[in-house]
């Protein structure tokens, strides 16, 4: 009986260690948002997510106090029109990366609690299927700053998307 309990304890410790190792392989870099005016109710977060682990992971949600709601969205062409829609998750492949960039996949901030002031930062918590919660600091850059978005555009590769959402919406004025 003692051996059985000891074996269960060893198994539990191995499982905990395996989960921590997967979380260690994940890193988030270059998290930024464009500055907004007091009249703007929405904003967006962009970033690079690197997965050095041996298993795929996926960004499933984002929380921040800067907005009432934060959702993962994608912008894409549909029947000749640029549309934006929510997705359930963004897959980050094993030993790969996912880029969240303007005119692509991004975190939509809806109902900003205050304007995003260039030169400041705010906190966000990213939730991944395997890695769990990952805190990030989001740098706010001037609205006209294309240096970050241009580097994303040159390096951008398609991001695998998974979604059961079958409706489109347009909170940013895109048609």
C-alpha positions, 0 to 999 in steps of 0.5 A: 500500500505504501509503494502504491501511494509513493508511486502516485506521488512520483507520478504527480511530480512528473506530471507537474514537471512536464507541464512546467517544462512546456511553459518554460519554452514559451516567450512573448516579445514585442508586445505593443499597442498604438496610442489612441485618442479620448474619442476612441473606444477600441484599441489592439495589442500586437506581439510575437509569441515564440514556442521553444517547446516540443508541443503546440500550445495556443493562446486562448484568452487575454485579460487586462484592466485597460479595456472592458473586453479583450478578444482574439480577432483576425482580419481577412479578406472575404468576398473582396471585403476586409472583415474582422471576426473573433477566433477561439485561439491562436495556435503557436506551433512547437519550435515555432512562432505566431505573430499578432500584427496589424491587418492580421491576427491581434488582440482587440481591446473593446471599451477602453477604460482610458486612452492609450498614451504613447510612451506608457505601458499597461499589463495584460495576462495571456492565457495559453492551453498548456502554459497557463497564464503569462503576464506581459507588459504592453508598450504603447507606441505613437499611432503613426509609428510604423516601425514595429508593424513594418517589421511584422509585415516582412516577417509575417507568416500565416498563423494557424487559426481555429474557430467555431465562431460563424459570425462576423462583426465590425467594431472597427468600421471595416467593411 
